[in-house]
């Protein structure tokens, strides 16, 4: 453990989360590229588990970049959304 973080690999646990029928349709040429615990999909993937909170009014929201940077800065929601 470094700084309280558990950095041990968890591939065995991640692989156990994939049902066998999910990996059955992976073409052989792609099989080695699909990481343990992940499956191929042609539809938009769901990247969260559970409910997505409603933040309502985002006028007070900001994104701060600080710490090991040359010059810290902050972006409001509209500025953040306008990034390429």
C-alpha positions in Angstrom: 0.0 0.0 0.0 1.2 3.4 -1.0 -0.3 6.5 0.7 -3.2 4.4 1.8 -4.0 3.1 -1.7 -4.3 -0.6 -2.3 -2.4 -1.1 -5.6 -2.7 -4.8 -5.8 -4.0 -6.1 -9.2 -7.6 -7.1 -9.2 -7.8 -8.9 -12.6 -9.2 -12.1 -11.1 -12.1 -10.2 -9.5 -12.8 -8.2 -12.6 -12.8 -11.2 -14.9 -15.3 -12.9 -12.5 -17.8 -10.1 -13.3 -18.1 -11.0 -17.0 -20.7 -13.7 -17.8 -19.4 -16.4 -20.1 -22.0 -15.6 -22.8 -20.7 -12.0 -23.0 -17.3 -13.1 -24.3 -18.6 -15.7 -26.7 -19.1 -13.3 -29.6 -15.7 -11.7 -29.5 -13.9 -12.2 -32.8 -10.6 -14.1 -32.3 -8.6 -11.2 -33.8 -10.0 -8.9 -31.0 -10.1 -11.4 -28.1 -6.6 -10.4 -26.8 -7.4 -6.7 -26.9 -10.6 -6.9 -24.7 -9.4 -6.4 -21.1 -10.6 -8.7 -18.3 -14.0 -7.6 -17.0 -15.0 -5.8 -20.3 -17.0 -6.8 -23.3 -17.5 -5.6 -26.8 -20.7 -3.6 -27.5 -22.1 -1.9 -30.6 -24.5 0.3 -28.5 -23.5 3.2 -26.3 -21.9 1.8 -23.2 -23.3 2.6 -19.7 -20.4 4.1 -17.7 -22.1 4.2 -14.3 -23.8 1.9 -11.9 -26.9 3.0 -10.1 -28.7 6.3 -10.1 -27.2 9.4 -11.7 -27.8 12.4 -9.4 -29.6 15.5 -10.7 -27.5 18.5 -10.1 -30.2 21.0 -11.1 -28.7 24.5 -11.2 -25.0 24.4 -12.2 -24.4 28.2 -12.0 -22.2 27.7 -9.0 -20.3 24.7 -10.4 -16.6 25.1 -11.1 -13.7 22.9 -12.3 -10.5 23.7 -10.6 -7.0 22.8 -11.8 -4.5 23.3 -9.0 -1.6 21.5 -7.3 1.4 20.5 -9.5 0.6 22.9 -12.3 2.4 26.0 -13.5 -0.6 28.2 -13.0 -3.8 27.1 -11.2 -7.1 28.0 -12.9 -10.8 27.5 -12.6 -13.6 27.1 -15.2 -17.3 27.7 -14.8 -19.8 25.2 -16.3 -20.3 27.1 -19.5 -16.5 27.5 -20.0 -16.0 23.8 -19.3 -18.7 22.8 -21.8 -17.2 25.0 -24.5 -13.9 23.1 -24.4 -13.1 21.1 -27.6 
